[in-house]
């Protein structure tokens, strides 16, 4: 079983760095928001991952950070979270909107007063997730405050991984490969996509995963054309191309590995696209290194796929950020001007799409000065045909 972890002290150091950035930005406080599906920013600071309810962390420019939760989660937050100061606000309740009559709760106003601030400028991290109800509560309790977009404060910290974070990712990749291998041993015509997901889930939990890193992709036949999708009750057929993409979450870190398998012999067109996809996947890893503009590998990737005659099959690529979320900032795109830095981590996500099938070859990579560390080093990308 896994023994990796992010120490409490690392969480506290993250909060200290956030406070430095809050002061540098001229903010009185930063409100960090997350929910169950995209938990990353809040868990990054406090280790708390909400269920049903939403969650926040208020980081004042000076003083102690506050974990904000809904009315029901206090014992859970104290058990799992690392922040001593926990406060409950009604607007962080679950979406069924219970009233909780008679329950004494806090407000943003009471928390600001406790922190000793009358905020004029409040940064918001997690803006795309923040619900109207919480926004309205913030406007009610701090009517004169300017709400400032501040996602970059968290992003700038999260993009460079610590040794503890890298250990969690490596362990997640190890378990993900175990789950993928379990699927390869049992997948066959006659099973449904969802039954194959059950094989992957059983293997990853038995090996030490805390959760799936993302909904497991077992997308067969025409379903394999989906760049993102959920498994269905479709029964696997002989001759199907099946898109497998499997991730095991460990300590909040969410990697993914995958490749297509054919239940029988690939058609000529499947074989052609698979060869291009595999070659482009490995080429992408060769093109990545610290110090270069992030768009450089992207432009080479796009040109390579075009030169191999598969430009019309290209939907996106070739890499997206990897960390607590399987897909997180930053993406690597042709418009990306930022420089790659050592210990950035990415999913090398090579996806080509035809009219009747699609395929993805995926592994993780840590940026180094010389190139990359492949995070699932024993996973070989090759054509897989299961008779």
Secondary structure, 3 states (H helix, E strand, C coil): CCCCCCCHHHHHHHHHHHHHHHHHCCCCEEEEEECCCCCHHHHHHHCCCCCCCCEEEEEECCCCCEEEECCCCHHHHHHHCCCCCEEEEHHHCCCCCCCCCCCCCECHHHHHHHHCCCCCEEEEECHHHCCHHHHHHHHHHCCCCEEEECHHHHHHHHCCCCHHHHHHHHHHHHHHHHHHHHHHHHCCCCCEHHHHHHHHHHHHHHHCCCEECCCCEEEEHHHHHCCCCCCCCCECCCCCEEEEEECEEECCEECCEEEEEECCCCCHHHHHHHHHHHHHHHHHHHHCCCCCECHHHHHHHHHHHHHCCCHHHECCCCEEECCCCCCEEEEECCCCCCECCCCCEEEEEEEEECCCCEEEEEEEEEECCCCEEECCCCCCCCCEECC
